[in-house]
Amino acid sequence: MRLQGKCAIVTGGGSGFGEGIAMRFAAEGARVMVADINAEAAARVAEACGGIAQPVDVSDGDSVTAMAGHALEALGQVDILVNNAGVTHLPAPMEEIGEADFDRVIAVNCKSVYLTARALVGHMKARGAGAILNVASTAGVSPRPRLSWYNASKGWMNTATRAMAVELAPAGLRVNAINPVAGETPLLASFLGEDTPEMRAKFLSTIPLGRFSTPQDMANAALYLCSDEASMVTGVCMEVDGGRCI
């Protein structure tokens, strides 16, 4: 019960890494708002973990403001914010990525961090405590060809994490990030371009530990970074990648 008494919001909590994080947080005693653009997915995970479902478009300011308001009304406080929602574009030469795809990647992966901070940092400052976790990617540490603008968005998240950490530390807030390698999530096929045994084998050959990451891997790292055990840890962008970035 390492999060006993804590209240958390997990965006993109309806599937993949977000679902794993929401389930683990609830198992460790947290009250969890599962926020996702897919309302049915959010409801399914919230029911499974005894949490609260909240439909949200993290790229839309009004939607994020409503999410924050509902969280404070239902939970009373927000101790932990996990910015997990993310999208990618399909692998292609950088100059061939459409403007709409570029805008969507930047809006969901980058603007969302600003919007959730705008909506919730004031509340956390007033309480003198809070933990924010940004789910970035190894793509932002060791970029892969043909995913250039996705790579850039995740590099932005790592820089934003450090910038937020140094500014918010005097107020008692901690901000960290995790950098997962590709895993068994709905985005895997998009990262690979096509989900075939050959493409999987090619990608796995770049991971020294020889397997994809799992939602449980991310949940374990997130649990530590968002718990009081990490009270002296801020500004860290932790690679949870089986050695991919070595």
KAKA-V671963 format. One record per helix or strand. SS is the DSSP state (~ for helix, > for strand). FROM is the first residue (numbers start at 0). LEN is the number of residues. If there is no record, write none. Layout:
SS|FROM|LEN ; SS|FROM|LEN
This chain:
>|6|5 ; ~|15|12 ; >|30|6 ; ~|38|11 ; >|51|4 ; ~|60|15 ; >|79|4 ; ~|93|3 ; ~|98|29 ; >|129|6 ; ~|137|3 ; ~|147|24 ; >|172|8 ; >|182|1 ; ~|187|5 ; ~|196|8 ; >|212|1 ; ~|214|12 ; ~|227|3 ; >|236|4
